[in-house]
Amino acid sequence: MNDYRIAYVTEGDKTTIELIRENVCVTKQYKEIRRISASNLRALCVRQDWYTAGDNDEYGHLLYDLAQDKESLSTADIIEIAADIMAHSELDDDCTIESVAFEVARIADVFFEEA
């Protein structure tokens, strides 16, 4: 296991955090990438007993077109996945799109790369 530590240093009146902000956060741009694999989304649907009212073509559309084949999922993409799940599931009356979207977002692989 890597043990990363930032030693508290000062350079004049600047703290470590200020130096990091200047040298990393300000000079480089980063973007967040979110991806969901078809197998992870399928496992979520099975675990939650979702997508029981869709046929194979509709399920394939969910798993591949709406999820796995996306370069990076936006918030709108996650809401679209949640809406598709809700449209093809028999859910309790108190189930909301926000709660389904939350569960979908939880299975996303999230990483950051330099823009």
C-alpha positions in Angstrom: 0.0 0.0 0.0 1.3 3.4 -0.9 1.7 5.9 1.9 1.4 9.3 0.5 2.1 12.2 2.9 2.4 15.9 2.4 4.9 17.4 4.7 3.9 20.8 6.1 6.4 23.3 4.6 6.4 27.0 4.1 8.0 29.0 1.4 8.0 32.6 2.7 4.4 33.1 3.8 2.9 30.3 1.7 1.7 27.0 3.2 1.9 23.6 1.5 -1.7 23.8 0.4 -1.1 27.2 -1.2 2.0 25.9 -3.0 0.0 22.9 -4.3 -2.8 25.1 -5.5 -0.3 27.3 -7.4 1.7 24.5 -8.9 -0.9 21.9 -9.7 -4.5 23.1 -9.4 -4.0 26.4 -11.2 -1.5 25.4 -13.9 -3.2 22.1 -14.9 -6.8 21.4 -15.9 -8.4 18.1 -15.0 -11.6 16.4 -16.0 -13.7 13.8 -14.3 -14.5 10.6 -16.2 -17.4 8.4 -15.2 -18.0 5.0 -16.8 -20.3 2.1 -16.0 -19.7 -1.4 -17.4 -22.7 -3.4 -18.7 -21.8 -6.2 -16.2 -21.9 -3.8 -13.2 -25.2 -2.3 -14.3 -26.7 -5.7 -14.9 -25.6 -6.8 -11.5 -27.2 -3.7 -10.0 -30.5 -4.4 -11.8 -30.5 -8.1 -10.6 -29.6 -7.1 -7.0 -32.4 -4.5 -6.9 -34.9 -6.6 -8.9 -35.1 -3.9 -11.6 -35.7 -4.1 -15.3 -38.1 -7.0 -15.0 -40.6 -5.5 -17.6 -38.1 -5.0 -20.5 -37.4 -7.3 -23.4 -33.8 -8.3 -24.5 -33.5 -5.4 -27.0 -34.6 -2.9 -24.4 -32.2 -4.4 -21.9 -29.4 -4.3 -24.4 -30.1 -0.7 -25.1 -29.8 0.1 -21.4 -26.6 -1.8 -20.8 -24.7 -0.8 -24.0 -26.2 2.3 -25.6 -27.0 4.2 -22.5 -24.2 2.9 -20.3 -21.1 1.0 -21.4 -20.6 2.6 -24.8 -20.5 6.1 -23.4 -17.0 7.7 -23.3 -17.9 9.5 -20.1 -21.3 9.7 -18.3 -22.8 13.1 -17.5 -25.4 13.7 -14.9 -28.0 13.8 -17.7 -26.8 10.4 -18.8 -27.2 8.9 -15.3 -30.7 10.4 -15.1 -31.5 8.9 -18.5 -30.3 5.5 -17.3 -32.4 5.8 -14.1 -35.5 6.8 -16.2 -35.1 3.8 -18.5 -34.8 1.5 -15.5 -37.9 3.0 -13.9 -39.8 2.7 -17.2 -39.0 -1.1 -17.3 -39.4 -2.0 -13.7 -42.2 -2.6 -11.2 -41.2 -0.2 -8.4 -42.7 0.8 -5.1 -44.7 4.0 -5.2 -42.1 5.8 -3.0 -39.2 5.0 -5.4 -37.9 8.2 -7.0 -35.7 8.9 -10.0 -33.2 10.5 -7.6 -32.9 7.3 -5.6 -32.5 5.1 -8.7 -30.0 7.6 -10.1 -28.1 7.6 -6.8 -27.7 3.8 -7.0 -26.6 4.0 -10.7 -24.0 6.7 -9.9 -22.6 4.6 -7.0 -21.5 1.8 -9.4 -19.7 4.2 -11.8 -16.0 4.0 -12.0 -14.7 7.5 -11.5 -11.3 8.7 -12.4 -9.6 12.0 -13.2 -7.2 12.8 -16.0 -5.5 15.9 -17.2 -7.6 17.8 -19.7 
